[in-house]
Amino acid sequence: MVYSHFILEQLELREWTQQDFAEITGFTQTHISELPHDNTPLGFDTASILGKVFETSTDYWLNLDQGYRLWIWQQSI
């Protein structure tokens, strides 16, 4: 998913490991490692957690995910 790229970018900027990210968010290591391969839409709960952790809005993450899904759909028509 496109938002996983942004998550990795944010981790790098903050010099956080995936373990740090797991501890901060409460996500499991398995969940974090599956994010780039997850094809389900980003949920409100996850978007809210990402917004709090990265000091952005929930809307930012939801719009990022929705924009990516729209782009994928447009490529298929």
PyMOL commands that set and color helices and strands:
alter all, ss='L'
color gray80, all
select helices_A, chain A and resi 2-14+18-25+29-37+44-53+58-76
alter helices_A, ss='H'
color red, helices_A
deselect
rebuild
show_as cartoon
